[in-house]
Amino acid sequence: MRKNVNKIMGVIGASVLSLSLLAGCGAKGVGQADSSSAEESGGSEIKIGFVAALSGGGALYGKQMQQGAQLAVDEINAAGGVIGKKLKLVAQDDQANPSESVKVTQRLVTEEKIDAWMGTLKSSDTLTDLGITSKQNIPSFVPIAVADKITTSGFQNVYRNVADNTMQVQELVNYILNSRPDKKVALISENSDYGRGLAETFAKEFESKGGQVLTSEFYNVGQKEFTDQLTKIKKTKPDAIVIGGLVAEGALISKQAQDLGLKYQLYSYGGFMGSAPIDLAGSAVNGLIHTEYFTPVEGDKKIEQFVDAYSKQYGQKPDSYYSAATYDAVYLYAEGVKMANTTEPGKVNEALHTVKDFQGVMGKITFDQNGQADNKVWIGQIQDGKQVVIHRPQ
């Protein structure tokens, strides 16, 4: 994910949660195992390489990712670790920069000798980094990036515990056509693999089910002025606008649409989760409907326990899915190691491919043959300055 004008979340705390909290919040069965496995795998700790933007514009998201992962590591270690070993999160800052992401991932593989890898914010960076980890067959977890290619490129060591682009587009299209009156839409998307993928998939899905895409406009990442695109959209007289991008540009698009007097219904994707769009765009995003993967809703025991644990460790509630997804990813890796009773990559990968109905904070997780989880996609709406879940598939 990219830059945001909010302040970066606080530095990660060092406290270790109690075993009673772990019993309620952690994944069932992760803990000590046969001590002989430590001899098989070598070393006294299990290293998880972690790559995200921990400085610069993307740090708001990267810090949340790191906090979720560290919380899971601390809980598992407090319970005795996995196969008699403690986990260690080895975090690297890629500054959301492609060349830096490759550099730090290579360092994790060659110098740190990591047992598992986790990252990153951006799909393009993630794909490049996976090219490095796949050569060593290192179990690699993708909790944030959503480009379809990540799990359709033939990698046998990759596990994504979040819905991909196609999954969220399908849910959004179905919701619009089945629950809303908006049958004619205009698309405005960032000019990237991520944005173009969303636009192409949405147009195909929407029109195949009876909707009409009137125009598809694109903008560059970092762009500040969108009058040209919005003026073109206005001429087509759509029922709604679908924003295919992240919150930095999406918030500006929403505000400028409001300034131009465009009163169309707005839709978007996971980049509009959390407090950021509200902080950046205020009333301009009121009523906007978007896909999402996790919101700290009340009434779900698993979520409430995670929120409580996160709040105690960091002094604030999790804002969106960034921390929940990495938290689940660490527990998934620990489950794979426990099942394999070793950290040997080949055996752990074999075990992970058999994961079925793993109960995470973001729901039950089963990986398909490509390592893609069958996550449910929620629908949220910004109502009076608050994020509200309006549709949660069972």
N, C-alpha and C positions, 0 to 999 in steps of 0.2 A: 504494500500500500504506500501511498505517497504522502506528500506534505500536507500539513494542517496547521492552522495558526494558533491552535490551543497550546497551552503549556504542556511540556512533557510530564508524564506521570512520575510520581516520586520514586526514589531509588529503592531497589528491592530490599526488603527487610531480611533479617537473618534468623528470626525465630523459627523453631521447629514445633509443629503442632503436636498435640497429645495423641496417644494411641486411641483414645475413645473417639476423638474427632475423625481420625483416619478410618475407623470402623464404619462410621456413617457416611463418609465422603469418598473414600478411595474405592478402587475396583476390588471386588471380592477375590480373595485367593492370592493376592500379591504379597509376598513376604519371604521368609526364609525357606530354603529348600535343601536338598541333599548337598552337604558340604563338599563332597567329592567333585562337584561341578566346578568349584573354584579352581581346582587343580587342572581340570580339563581346559578351561578357558584362559587361564593365565592372568596374572595381575590381581590386585586386591580391590579394584574399583571398576565400574562400568562407565565408560565415557560416552556421553551424548553430545555430539557437536551441534551447536545451535547458531543459526545465522539469521540476522534480521537487522533492520535499521534501528540502531540504538542511539544515533545522533542525527542531526539534520531534520528535514521536514517530515520524514516518515517515523520519527522516534516515538510519537504518540502511540502509534500502533505497535511498533517494535518492543517498546517497554512493556506493554500489556501482554504481548506474546511471551516475553521473557519471564514475567511475573507468574503467569499461569504455569509455565513449564517448571519454574523453580519451586512453586508450591507443591506440585506433584512429586518432585524429587525429594523435597523435605519430608513429605508425608510417608513416602515409601521407605526412606532411610530410617525414619522414626520407628517404623514397624519391623526393622531388621534388614531392610534391603531386599535384594532378589538373589536367589541361589547363593546366599551367604556373602554377597558383596553389596557395597554401597554404590549408589548412583552418583555421578558427578556431571553437572551441566557445564559444558565448556562453551561459553558464549562469545560470539564474534560479531563485530559491528560492520555491516557491509554498506552502511550509509545509503541504502537503496540505489547503489551504483553497480552496474553490471560487472565492470572490471574488478571492482573491489570484492564483489560477491564471489567471483571465481577465485580470487587470490586467497580469501580467508577460508573458503571451502577446501582448497588445495592444502592449505596449512593444517587444517584440522585432520585431513586424511594422512598426510605424509609425516607431520611432526607430532601431532597429538595422538595419532593412532586410534582414532575414535571407533567405538563399537556401533554407533548409530548416528544418524544425521537428521536434523530437523530445520526446515526453513521454507521459503522466505516470504517476504511481503508481495513480491511481484512475480507473476507467472513466467515472464521471459527470463528473469534471473534464476528462478527455480529450475527451469528446464535445462539451462546451461550447467548449473551446479549438479544436477542429477546425472549429467553426462560424466562427471568426475566420480561420484560415489558409486555409480553402477559398474564401473570398471573393477571395483573392489567388492562388488556385491554387498555393499554396506546397507543394512536396513535403513530406509530413508522415508521420513514422514513429512507430509505436506498438509498442514492444518489450515492454511490460509489461502494460498493461490488456487485459482479456480479454472484456468484454461483447460479445455478438454484434452489437449495434447499431452498433458502431464501423465494421464493414465491411459492414453491410447497410442503411446510411442513404443510399446514393447518392453518397457522396463519390468523386470521381475523382482525388483527389490524396493519398489515404491508403494507407499500406502497413504492414500488421501482420506482423511476422516471428516471431510466437508463436501457438500454437494458441488458438482462442477457447473460450468456455464449452462450446458444443455438442461440439466436438472432444474436450475432456478428459472430459466426462460420458460420451460414447459409449465411450471407451477404458476408463474406470473400470467402467462397467456391464458391458461385455463381459468384463473381467477377473474381476469378482466372480462372474458367472453361469457362466463357463467354467472358472474355476480355483479357486473357493472354494465352501464349502458354504452360504454365507449367502444364503438366498432370501427372507427376511422382514426388512425393515430399517425403522428409524425415522430421520427426517431432522430435524436441528436446524440452522437457517440464520440468518444475519444478515438483519435486516429492511432490505434495500437492494436496488437494482436488481441488483447482483451476486449477493447471496444468494438472492433470490427467483427470479432467472433460473436459478441452479443447481438449486434445489429443483424448480421446474416442469419443467425439462428432464430432470432425473434421474428424477422420478416417471414421466414419459411414456415415457422409454426403458426403464426398469427393468420397468415393468408390461407394456409391449408385447412384452417378450421373456420373459415368464413369471415375473418376480419380483413381490413384493408390498410396497408401502409402507404400513406400519401407521399411521403418524402423521407429520405435518409440523409441527414447532414452529419458532417464530421468536424472535429476541432482538435487542436494539438494540445498535448499535455503541457500545462503551465500557462495556457492561454487565459487572458483576462477579459477580453471583449468578445461578446457573442451576438452583437446586434445583427450582423449579416445573416447568420444562420437562423436566428429567431424571426427576422423579417421574412425570409423565404418560407419558413414554417407557417407564419401568420397567413400568407397568401393562399395556402392550401386548405385553410379552415378545418383543422382537425378537431376531433372530440377530446383528444388528449395528447400529451407529449411524453415520450419515454426517454429518459436520460440514461445513456449507457456509459457510465464512467464513475469516477470516484468523487468524494465529497468536496475536495478543494475546488474543482471546476464546476461540479454539479450545484454547489451552493450559489456560485456566481450566476450560473444559468438561471436558476430559480429566481434570484433577486432581479436580474435584468428582464426576465419575462414579466415579472410583476411590475417593474418600472414602465414597460412598454404597454401595460394594460392587458396583457394576455391572461385570460382567466380560465385556461384549460386545466383539466385534471392532470396532475403530474404523477408519473410512475418512475421507479428506478429499481436498483438492485442492492446487493449487500453493502455497498459503500455508504449507504444512507442509514445504516444502523447506528445506534448509540446517540450520544449527546452532540456530536460534532456538527451535523447539519443544522440543528436547532441553534447552536451557538453562533454559527457562521451566517445563517440566512434568516433567522428569526421567523417572522410571520409569512415570509415568502414560501416556506416549505410546509406551512400548516395544511393538512389534508393530503400531503404526498403519501403515496402507497408504494411500498418496496418489499422485496424479498428479504428474508433474514434467516439466520441459522440458529440463533440463540438470543433470548432476552431473559434477564433475571426475573421471571414471573413468580408470583406467589402461588402456593398451593401444590407445587411440585417439590417433593421432599428432597430428591437428589440435587436439584438446582438450589434449593434453600440452604442445604448443607455446604455446597460449594461457595455460595455467596457469603455465608457466615465465616467459613475458613479463610477466604480471600480477604474479607473485610478485616478480620483479626490480624492477618499477617501484614497487610499493606495500608490499613487505615482508611480504605475507601472501597466501595462496591465495584465489581467488574462492570465496565461500561457496555461491553458488547461481546461478540464471540471470540475476539482475538485471544483472550486469556483462557476461555473455556476450551477452545479447540486445542491449544498447546497442552493444556492440562490433561485432556483426554489422550492426546498423542503419547505423552510420556507413560501413562498407564497402559496404553496399548502395547508399547514396546516392552514394558516390564512383563506384561502378560505373555508376550511372545517368548521372552527369555525363560520365563518360568515353565512354559509348555515344553520348550526345547531342552531345558535344564542345562543350558550352555549359552555362551555368547557367540559361538561360532556362526558366522553370517549365514551360511547356507542352511543350517538347521533352524535358525531363528526365522529366516524367510519362509521356509516350509511351514513352520508353525503358524506364522502370521496369516498365511493364505488360507488357513483353516478356521480363523476367528469367525465366530457366529454369535450374534445377539449379545455382543459385549455391551454391558450397561455403562455408558458414559454420561457425562453431564449433558451432552447434546443429544442424548437419546441412545437407542440400541444401535450397535454398529456390526455389520457383516460385510466383509470385503469380497468383491467379485474376483474373477481370475486375473483382472488387471490391477487389482489393489485399490479399486474405487469403492468407497463405502456407500451404502444405500441410505444415506441420511435423508430425513424429511426436510423439506423447505417450508418455512413459515411465511406468512404474509403479515407485515406490520404497517402501521399508519402513524404519522405524526399528528397528534390531536392536542390542540391548545398547549403546545410546547412540551408535550410528553410523547414518548414512544409507547404505542399500544399494540399488542398482538390482536389482529382481527381474524386470523385464520391459522389454525395449527392442526395439520393433518395428524391423524392418529396412526 
